[in-house]
Amino acid sequence: MIVANGQVNISLSVSPVRINKDEYATLKILIENSNDVQQVSPPPFKNLVVLSGPNQENGMSAVGGHVSSFIAISFIVKPRTAGKINIDPATIKIAGKFYKTNATSLLVNNAVSGNGSGSNTGGSAFALVDPLAPARPVSEFNDYIFHKGDNVVDKVNKNMMLKLEVNKTSCYVGEPIIATYKLYTRLKSESKLTENPSFNGFSVIDLTGPNMSEYSREKLNGREYNVYIIRKAQLYPLQQGNIELESAEMENNIQFIKDEYLNKGSRDVIGLLDDFTQATVPEEGIILQTVSLKSKPVNIEVKALPEANKPASFTGAVGKFSLEAALQKNIFPANEPGKLLLKISGEGNLQLLTAPSLSWPERIDPFDPKVTEDLNKNVVPISGSKTFEYSFSADAPGEYTLPAISFSYFDPVAGAYKTISTKPFAFTVTKATGPPVIENTPISNKETVTGINRIFTNRWWIIVFIGIVVLAGLLIWMKKDKAIVTELNSPVVKDDREAKLESIVETSAINQQNPLLKTEECLYQDNCTGFYTLLNTELKDFLAKKFAVHSYEINTRSIATIMDRQNMSNETVLQLQKLLEEIEWQLYTPFERNEQMNAMYQRAQDIIQLINSYSFRHL
């Protein structure tokens, strides 16, 4: 991509980049963030036959919180010869200055597809359109032309709609469904999403690609439309019941051209192409219409997992999995920790899986497991693996056996529970060969032997302790006056207990501070436009410190796993997930000061206070 004039981006691309000699490709000129395009000169079509074009699309896209407008001009081309066809840059005049795009190339195999002349297996935006077929329309629709007697509302309703499609309307808890919000259009418009579904009650993995300007062709009720995927998500229901997938809403600025002015010129960028230069349509020849489109919600029936034959080792895994486990060493000294690696692979709700509980032998102290993921979240359902690394130590040398590890999951295809197990693991702990190696805090339920325990285990210590107390009392009484004078004239020296107490008080004071201080300051300023960015940053910083993770690890998908480790309630998890989703959505829309800011700030404060009420293992 070439950057021109600051924020303006221009590029030239071909899709697919490799075709057979009887297939088609799409050549696209993309112009982003420019309202002052004066001329477009496409590259010379050397060794290419233009079958359709120029075809224009324009609109708005939101990526990473940045909203941008775009204009795309495309041509359907067919190669004249096989081999590598180099395509020179296009030239674009913006605000009186000329800019060149990048060059590109098309690789043409000296073979035919075998599917008939004009086939295209590359999956381009025009893969379903054969420009050579005589009965087919050209790729650009002309529904934007407004004829006498036309009705604007009827014309919009007939040529533009927003639909929600799902791959199933009934599933089990933990079984994935795919929700896709599509914009069907035959009109010229600039569109932006104004209401984004929050997917309450689901764990969400977004599948929408980064380039929302890409589109495909689909038929609906016998008519062809350009189809844009507005949002596509993989959803994992967290609870049973009838759950509604909310509507999405888009605001569309639609442009019609009156037919009597059409021959006088065109206001499109296509009219700025060298070979299609025309005069500008006068203002009275343009009809602008702003229309809000809303998809219909869809109800999903989420079935509870059956209670019958539910294994004791089942913890919520839904899908199809395999289990592997191995000890790092079968023999190790008592001063070194042992390591057990447990790997769960397959497809399903892997991102929600927690560490399986193991039946450790007597005199073995386990530690919190370390978790690593290798997941492919772009397939349905998620596939990959999750590895749990357990460290443990032994109280004494000896022969030990870790019982077979069982893992149970529900297979939604078979509609039944399945249990897979490893073999038992035997290992030997030898005498210590050096100082103990400390790895982590043990999670054993054994009673810790403290100084008090030792005192009451050894009775003679009690006698010594009483004698020391009596002697100390006599010394304090004899030197009382001197101690008071010394204390008044000397600086106060704090012992360790006092220092620890002050540390606890200081930590408590920090917890009472407002972690959303900058957000609050912005809230009460009239000219602050960074409210949602500050709220997103400060809330994630608070969560990162509270859960002892990096802030980049905090997102709507991982927060459930992180909070589950702290034994936090599912209601609290869902409440925080919903808040993070709504904040994230606000980052994708143009900033608007409204009453929702106050409500969202208060919800963030409420969730912070709720989280502070829990006890944490890492704090």
RAVEN-V935092 format. One record per residue. N is the residue number from 0. RES is the residue in three letters. SS is DSSP state (A for helix, B for strand, O for the rest). D_FIRST is the distance of its C-alpha to the first C-alpha in Angstrom with 1 decimal. Layout:
N	RES	SS	D_FIRST
N	RES	SS	D_FIRST
This chain:
0	MET	O	0.0
1	ILE	B	3.8
2	VAL	B	6.6
3	ALA	B	9.7
4	ASN	O	13.1
5	GLY	O	12.9
6	GLN	O	12.0
7	VAL	B	10.5
8	ASN	B	6.9
9	ILE	B	6.4
10	SER	B	5.2
11	LEU	B	8.0
12	SER	B	9.5
13	VAL	B	13.1
14	SER	B	15.3
15	PRO	O	17.4
16	VAL	O	16.3
17	ARG	B	20.0
18	ILE	B	22.9
19	ASN	B	26.5
20	LYS	O	27.6
21	ASP	O	29.2
22	GLU	O	26.2
23	TYR	B	23.5
24	ALA	B	19.7
25	THR	B	17.4
26	LEU	B	14.9
27	LYS	B	12.6
28	ILE	B	11.0
29	LEU	B	9.5
30	ILE	B	10.3
31	GLU	B	10.7
32	ASN	O	13.4
33	SER	O	15.0
34	ASN	O	18.6
35	ASP	O	19.2
36	VAL	B	17.5
37	GLN	B	20.2
38	GLN	B	19.2
39	VAL	B	16.8
40	SER	B	17.4
41	PRO	O	16.3
42	PRO	O	16.2
43	PRO	O	19.7
44	PHE	O	20.8
45	LYS	O	22.4
46	ASN	O	24.3
47	LEU	B	23.1
48	VAL	B	25.3
49	VAL	B	23.9
50	LEU	B	25.9
51	SER	B	24.5
52	GLY	B	22.4
53	PRO	B	20.9
54	ASN	B	20.8
55	GLN	B	19.4
56	GLU	B	18.8
57	ASN	B	18.2
58	GLY	B	18.9
59	MET	B	18.0
60	SER	B	16.6
61	ALA	B	17.6
62	VAL	B	15.8
63	GLY	O	17.5
64	GLY	O	19.6
65	HIS	B	16.9
66	VAL	B	17.5
67	SER	B	15.0
68	SER	B	15.7
69	PHE	B	13.7
70	ILE	B	14.7
71	ALA	B	14.0
72	ILE	B	15.6
73	SER	B	16.5
74	PHE	B	19.0
75	ILE	B	21.1
76	VAL	B	21.7
77	LYS	B	24.3
78	PRO	B	24.5
79	ARG	O	27.4
80	THR	O	27.7
81	ALA	O	27.0
82	GLY	B	24.8
83	LYS	B	21.3
84	ILE	B	20.0
85	ASN	B	17.3
86	ILE	B	15.3
87	ASP	O	14.5
88	PRO	O	11.7
89	ALA	O	12.6
90	THR	B	13.9
91	ILE	B	14.0
92	LYS	B	16.7
93	ILE	B	16.3
94	ALA	O	19.5
95	GLY	O	20.8
96	LYS	B	17.9
97	PHE	B	16.0
98	TYR	B	12.3
99	LYS	B	10.7
100	THR	O	7.6
101	ASN	O	6.9
102	ALA	O	10.2
103	THR	B	11.2
104	SER	B	14.7
105	LEU	B	17.3
106	LEU	B	20.2
107	VAL	B	23.5
108	ASN	B	26.5
109	ASN	O	29.9
110	ALA	O	31.3
111	VAL	O	32.0
112	SER	O	31.2
113	GLY	O	34.9
114	ASN	O	34.2
115	GLY	O	35.0
116	SER	O	33.2
117	GLY	O	29.9
118	SER	O	29.3
119	ASN	O	25.8
120	THR	O	25.7
121	GLY	O	22.0
122	GLY	O	21.9
123	SER	O	19.6
124	ALA	O	19.9
125	PHE	O	22.7
126	ALA	O	24.5
127	LEU	O	27.7
128	VAL	O	27.8
129	ASP	O	29.5
130	PRO	O	28.9
131	LEU	O	31.8
132	ALA	O	34.4
133	PRO	O	36.6
134	ALA	O	37.5
135	ARG	O	34.0
136	PRO	O	32.2
137	VAL	O	29.0
138	SER	O	25.9
139	GLU	O	25.8
140	PHE	O	28.6
141	ASN	O	30.7
142	ASP	O	32.2
143	TYR	O	30.7
144	ILE	B	33.5
145	PHE	B	36.4
146	HIS	O	39.8
147	LYS	O	43.1
148	GLY	O	44.7
149	ASP	O	41.5
150	ASN	O	41.4
151	VAL	A	38.2
152	VAL	A	38.9
153	ASP	A	39.9
154	LYS	A	36.9
155	VAL	A	34.6
156	ASN	A	36.6
157	LYS	A	36.6
158	ASN	A	32.9
159	MET	B	31.1
160	MET	B	31.9
161	LEU	B	30.8
162	LYS	B	32.2
163	LEU	B	32.6
164	GLU	B	33.1
165	VAL	B	34.6
166	ASN	O	35.5
167	LYS	O	38.9
168	THR	O	41.1
169	SER	B	43.5
170	CYS	B	42.8
171	TYR	B	44.4
172	VAL	O	43.6
173	GLY	O	40.7
174	GLU	O	39.7
175	PRO	B	36.1
176	ILE	B	35.2
177	ILE	B	31.9
178	ALA	B	31.3
179	THR	B	28.7
180	TYR	B	28.2
181	LYS	B	27.1
182	LEU	B	26.6
183	TYR	B	28.2
184	THR	B	27.6
185	ARG	O	28.4
186	LEU	O	27.7
187	LYS	O	25.1
188	SER	B	24.5
189	GLU	B	22.6
190	SER	B	23.5
191	LYS	B	23.5
192	LEU	B	25.5
193	THR	B	28.5
194	GLU	B	30.5
195	ASN	O	29.2
196	PRO	O	31.7
197	SER	O	32.9
198	PHE	O	34.5
199	ASN	O	37.6
200	GLY	O	39.6
201	PHE	B	36.7
202	SER	B	34.6
203	VAL	B	31.1
204	ILE	B	28.0
205	ASP	B	25.0
206	LEU	O	23.4
207	THR	O	20.9
208	GLY	O	17.4
209	PRO	O	14.4
210	ASN	O	13.1
211	MET	O	16.2
212	SER	O	15.0
213	GLU	O	16.0
214	TYR	O	19.6
215	SER	B	22.5
216	ARG	B	25.7
217	GLU	B	29.0
218	LYS	B	32.6
219	LEU	B	34.6
220	ASN	O	38.2
221	GLY	O	37.8
222	ARG	B	34.9
223	GLU	B	31.2
224	TYR	B	28.5
225	ASN	B	24.8
226	VAL	B	24.6
227	TYR	B	22.2
228	ILE	B	22.8
229	ILE	B	23.2
230	ARG	B	24.4
231	LYS	B	25.7
232	ALA	B	27.8
233	GLN	B	30.2
234	LEU	B	33.4
235	TYR	B	36.3
236	PRO	B	39.4
237	LEU	O	41.4
238	GLN	O	44.6
239	GLN	O	46.8
240	GLY	B	47.4
241	ASN	B	45.9
242	ILE	B	42.5
243	GLU	B	40.7
244	LEU	B	36.9
245	GLU	O	36.2
246	SER	O	34.7
247	ALA	O	31.2
248	GLU	B	31.0
249	MET	B	28.4
250	GLU	B	28.6
251	ASN	B	27.6
252	ASN	B	27.6
253	ILE	B	28.5
254	GLN	B	28.9
255	PHE	B	31.6
256	ILE	B	32.5
257	LYS	B	36.2
258	ASP	A	37.1
259	GLU	A	39.3
260	TYR	A	36.3
261	LEU	A	33.9
262	ASN	O	35.1
263	LYS	O	34.9
264	GLY	O	31.2
265	SER	O	28.1
266	ARG	O	26.2
267	ASP	O	23.1
268	VAL	A	20.0
269	ILE	A	21.4
270	GLY	A	24.1
271	LEU	A	21.8
272	LEU	B	20.9
273	ASP	A	22.8
274	ASP	A	25.1
275	PHE	A	25.8
276	THR	O	26.5
277	GLN	O	29.0
278	ALA	O	30.5
279	THR	O	29.6
280	VAL	O	31.6
281	PRO	O	34.1
282	GLU	A	34.1
283	GLU	A	37.3
284	GLY	A	35.6
285	ILE	B	33.1
286	ILE	B	34.1
287	LEU	B	32.0
288	GLN	B	33.0
289	THR	B	31.9
290	VAL	B	32.8
291	SER	B	32.8
292	LEU	B	32.5
293	LYS	B	33.9
294	SER	O	34.1
295	LYS	O	37.5
296	PRO	O	38.2
297	VAL	B	39.2
298	ASN	B	42.0
299	ILE	B	41.7
300	GLU	B	45.0
301	VAL	B	44.7
302	LYS	B	47.7
303	ALA	O	49.2
304	LEU	O	49.4
305	PRO	O	53.0
306	GLU	O	55.6
307	ALA	O	57.7
308	ASN	O	57.3
309	LYS	O	54.7
310	PRO	O	54.8
311	ALA	O	55.5
312	SER	O	52.4
313	PHE	B	50.0
314	THR	B	47.6
315	GLY	B	45.2
316	ALA	B	43.2
317	VAL	B	42.3
318	GLY	B	40.9
319	LYS	B	41.8
320	PHE	B	42.0
321	SER	B	43.4
322	LEU	B	44.9
323	GLU	B	45.1
324	ALA	B	46.8
325	ALA	B	48.0
326	LEU	B	49.7
327	GLN	O	48.2
328	LYS	O	51.8
329	ASN	O	55.1
330	ILE	B	57.1
331	PHE	B	56.3
332	PRO	B	58.4
333	ALA	O	59.2
334	ASN	O	57.3
335	GLU	O	54.0
336	PRO	O	52.0
337	GLY	B	51.6
338	LYS	B	48.3
339	LEU	B	47.8
340	LEU	B	44.5
341	LEU	B	44.2
342	LYS	B	41.3
343	ILE	B	40.8
344	SER	B	38.6
345	GLY	B	37.9
346	GLU	B	36.3
347	GLY	B	37.1
348	ASN	O	36.9
349	LEU	A	36.3
350	GLN	A	34.5
351	LEU	A	37.8
352	LEU	O	40.1
353	THR	O	42.1
354	ALA	O	44.1
355	PRO	O	47.1
356	SER	O	50.5
357	LEU	O	52.5
358	SER	O	56.3
359	TRP	O	56.7
360	PRO	O	60.1
361	GLU	O	62.6
362	ARG	O	62.1
363	ILE	B	58.3
364	ASP	B	56.0
365	PRO	B	52.5
366	PHE	B	49.4
367	ASP	O	46.4
368	PRO	O	44.1
369	LYS	B	40.6
370	VAL	B	38.0
371	THR	B	34.9
372	GLU	B	32.7
373	ASP	B	30.7
374	LEU	B	29.7
375	ASN	B	27.4
376	LYS	O	26.9
377	ASN	O	25.0
378	VAL	O	28.2
379	VAL	O	31.3
380	PRO	O	33.3
381	ILE	O	31.7
382	SER	B	32.6
383	GLY	B	32.9
384	SER	B	35.4
385	LYS	B	36.7
386	THR	B	38.7
387	PHE	B	41.5
388	GLU	B	42.9
389	TYR	B	46.5
390	SER	B	48.3
391	PHE	B	52.1
392	SER	B	55.1
393	ALA	B	58.8
394	ASP	O	61.8
395	ALA	O	64.0
396	PRO	O	64.0
397	GLY	B	64.8
398	GLU	B	63.8
399	TYR	B	61.4
400	THR	B	59.9
401	LEU	B	57.0
402	PRO	O	57.7
403	ALA	O	55.5
404	ILE	O	52.3
405	SER	B	51.8
406	PHE	B	48.7
407	SER	B	49.0
408	TYR	B	46.5
409	PHE	B	46.8
410	ASP	B	45.6
411	PRO	O	44.8
412	VAL	O	45.0
413	ALA	O	48.5
414	GLY	O	49.4
415	ALA	B	51.1
416	TYR	B	50.9
417	LYS	B	50.5
418	THR	B	51.3
419	ILE	B	50.2
420	SER	B	51.8
421	THR	O	51.7
422	LYS	O	54.8
423	PRO	O	56.7
424	PHE	B	55.7
425	ALA	B	58.5
426	PHE	B	58.0
427	THR	B	60.3
428	VAL	B	60.3
429	THR	B	62.2
430	LYS	O	63.7
431	ALA	O	61.5
432	THR	O	60.8
433	GLY	O	59.6
434	PRO	O	58.4
435	PRO	O	56.6
436	VAL	O	52.8
437	ILE	O	51.5
438	GLU	O	48.3
439	ASN	O	48.0
440	THR	O	50.3
441	PRO	B	52.4
442	ILE	O	52.4
443	SER	O	56.0
444	ASN	O	58.5
445	LYS	O	61.3
446	GLU	O	63.2
447	THR	O	62.2
448	VAL	O	65.1
449	THR	O	65.3
450	GLY	A	67.8
451	ILE	A	69.8
452	ASN	A	70.0
453	ARG	A	71.4
454	ILE	A	74.0
455	PHE	A	75.4
456	THR	A	75.2
457	ASN	O	77.4
458	ARG	A	80.4
459	TRP	A	81.6
460	TRP	A	78.5
461	ILE	A	79.7
462	ILE	A	82.9
463	VAL	A	81.2
464	PHE	A	78.8
465	ILE	A	81.7
466	GLY	A	83.5
467	ILE	A	80.5
468	VAL	A	80.2
469	VAL	A	83.9
470	LEU	A	83.8
471	ALA	A	80.7
472	GLY	A	82.4
473	LEU	A	85.5
474	LEU	A	83.4
475	ILE	A	81.4
476	TRP	A	84.7
477	MET	A	86.3
478	LYS	O	83.4
479	LYS	A	82.3
480	ASP	A	83.4
481	LYS	A	81.9
482	ALA	A	78.6
483	ILE	A	78.4
484	VAL	A	79.1
485	THR	A	76.5
486	GLU	A	73.9
487	LEU	A	74.5
488	ASN	A	74.2
489	SER	O	71.4
490	PRO	O	67.7
491	VAL	O	66.7
492	VAL	O	65.3
493	LYS	O	63.4
494	ASP	O	63.8
495	ASP	A	61.1
496	ARG	A	62.0
497	GLU	A	61.7
498	ALA	A	58.3
499	LYS	A	57.1
500	LEU	A	58.5
501	GLU	A	56.7
502	SER	A	53.4
503	ILE	A	53.9
504	VAL	A	54.7
505	GLU	A	51.6
506	THR	A	49.4
507	SER	A	51.1
508	ALA	A	50.4
509	ILE	A	46.7
510	ASN	A	46.6
511	GLN	A	48.2
512	GLN	O	45.5
513	ASN	O	42.8
514	PRO	O	39.6
515	LEU	O	37.8
516	LEU	A	39.2
517	LYS	A	36.0
518	THR	A	35.3
519	GLU	A	38.9
520	GLU	A	38.6
521	CYS	A	35.5
522	LEU	A	37.4
523	TYR	O	40.1
524	GLN	O	38.0
525	ASP	O	37.4
526	ASN	O	34.1
527	CYS	O	32.4
528	THR	O	29.2
529	GLY	O	28.3
530	PHE	A	31.1
531	TYR	A	29.3
532	THR	A	27.0
533	LEU	A	30.1
534	LEU	A	32.1
535	ASN	A	29.5
536	THR	A	29.4
537	GLU	A	33.1
538	LEU	A	34.2
539	LYS	A	32.1
540	ASP	A	33.4
541	PHE	A	36.9
542	LEU	A	36.5
543	ALA	A	35.0
544	LYS	A	38.1
545	LYS	A	40.5
546	PHE	A	39.4
547	ALA	O	38.7
548	VAL	O	35.1
549	HIS	O	31.7
550	SER	A	30.2
551	TYR	A	27.0
552	GLU	A	29.4
553	ILE	O	30.6
554	ASN	O	29.2
555	THR	O	30.8
556	ARG	O	31.0
557	SER	O	32.4
558	ILE	A	34.7
559	ALA	A	37.4
560	THR	A	37.8
561	ILE	A	37.9
562	MET	A	40.5
563	ASP	A	42.5
564	ARG	A	43.2
565	GLN	O	44.9
566	ASN	O	47.0
567	MET	O	45.7
568	SER	O	46.6
569	ASN	A	44.4
570	GLU	A	44.9
571	THR	A	43.4
572	VAL	A	40.4
573	LEU	A	39.8
574	GLN	A	40.3
575	LEU	A	37.7
576	GLN	A	35.2
577	LYS	A	35.5
578	LEU	A	35.1
579	LEU	A	31.9
580	GLU	A	30.4
581	GLU	A	31.3
582	ILE	A	29.9
583	GLU	A	26.6
584	TRP	A	26.6
585	GLN	A	27.3
586	LEU	A	24.2
587	TYR	O	22.2
588	THR	O	24.1
589	PRO	O	24.5
590	PHE	O	27.2
591	GLU	O	30.6
592	ARG	O	33.9
593	ASN	O	36.4
594	GLU	O	39.4
595	GLN	A	37.3
596	MET	A	36.2
597	ASN	A	39.9
598	ALA	A	40.5
599	MET	A	37.4
600	TYR	A	38.4
601	GLN	A	41.9
602	ARG	A	40.8
603	ALA	A	38.8
604	GLN	A	42.0
605	ASP	A	44.1
606	ILE	A	42.1
607	ILE	A	42.1
608	GLN	A	45.9
609	LEU	A	46.2
610	ILE	A	44.3
611	ASN	A	46.4
612	SER	O	49.5
613	TYR	O	48.7
614	SER	O	49.7
615	PHE	O	47.1
616	ARG	O	47.7
617	HIS	O	45.1
618	LEU	O	46.3
